Amino acid sequence: MKPEQILSHEPKVLSQEQREFYFEHGYLQLESFVGQDWLDRLWAVTNRYVDDSRAKTKSDKVFDLEPNHTAENPRLRRISQPVGLDPVFEEFGLRGPIVDLAEDLVGPDVKYHHSKLNMKWADGGEEVKWHQDIQFWPHTNYSPLTIGLYMDDVDDEMGPMGVLPGSHKGPIYDLYGDDGNWVGALNDRDHAALPLEDAVWLKGPKGSVTIHNCRMLHGSVANNSNRGRPLLLHTYASADALIMADSVVSGVRHTEQIIRGERAKWIHFDPEPCLNPPDWSKGYTSIFALQQEEAAE
Ligand SMILES: O=C(O)CCC(=O)C(=O)O
């Protein structure tokens, strides 16, 4: 669906100006959009998973651990695919208040794609190098977007997510390194050419929400504060966007589920070429492990 068609549908929660801002600049931020009730429920489950992580000594499909993670001092980078793990995460990701935001920006027929909870632990939680998302999971068009929920107050010290406004209309970057291996981030030359002085750092009180288009350049620095920076991310797409390549999320529960409206009768193709990611069925660790060049097992 083209932006004009999406904008012609009555919005659920966003103003027309906010929707136009998203299409023009590629991102949106909404302060305190999610209420305390939801935050309490999400925290109760998250804390349970943090506790479960104590028994883990290496990363797996659910727990992405920092190299110095221990039982006494858990250091989780990410909880992967929370929506497939627990009914509370499932309800939030498939039927919660952020789904209205997705509908307002991808149109009335909405598909769920995947979810993750980037914990960015206190005292050194790792950076996310600048990248775009769509190269990880190409679709037939560029409607996919990611909605992030800050589960706690986030300020500049904590490594908030940064976006480069308007970059969703620019080039789709090569995320392979010079040696031909997938890095999942821009190479040093492309990175050096980015006008990072124009970056907008999306922070805000707990319950604030970030939205970025799948072509938006984004990244975040390490968390050197003594507070964690949990960002719960969900990706949605218009139902008319079909997955093009072996997906990082193949086989993940609820992926490709229509959560609003109907399955598309017509597939929408955007002719702009997209980078072809590696064959993820041969193994995927996480964006953190890849970017930090940790050996895959
Ligand atoms: O957690 C962040 O700051 C950025 C998240 C991100 O870009 C990703 O997980 O792909």
PDBQT file of the ligand as one rigid body, heavy atoms in Angstrom, charges set to zero:
ROOT
HETATM    1  O1  LIG A 301      18.562  -1.644  20.942  1.00  0.00    +0.000 OA
HETATM    2  C1  LIG A 301      18.879  -0.704  20.194  1.00  0.00    +0.000 C 
HETATM    3  O2  LIG A 301      19.331   0.356  20.608  1.00  0.00    +0.000 OA
HETATM    4  C2  LIG A 301      18.746  -0.821  18.699  1.00  0.00    +0.000 C 
HETATM    5  C3  LIG A 301      18.035  -2.051  18.294  1.00  0.00    +0.000 C 
HETATM    6  C4  LIG A 301      18.338  -2.508  16.930  1.00  0.00    +0.000 C 
HETATM    7  O3  LIG A 301      18.681  -1.762  16.069  1.00  0.00    +0.000 OA
HETATM    8  C5  LIG A 301      18.187  -3.923  16.611  1.00  0.00    +0.000 C 
HETATM    9  O4  LIG A 301      18.066  -4.751  17.534  1.00  0.00    +0.000 OA
HETATM   10  O5  LIG A 301      18.177  -4.243  15.392  1.00  0.00    +0.000 OA
ENDROOT
TORSDOF 0
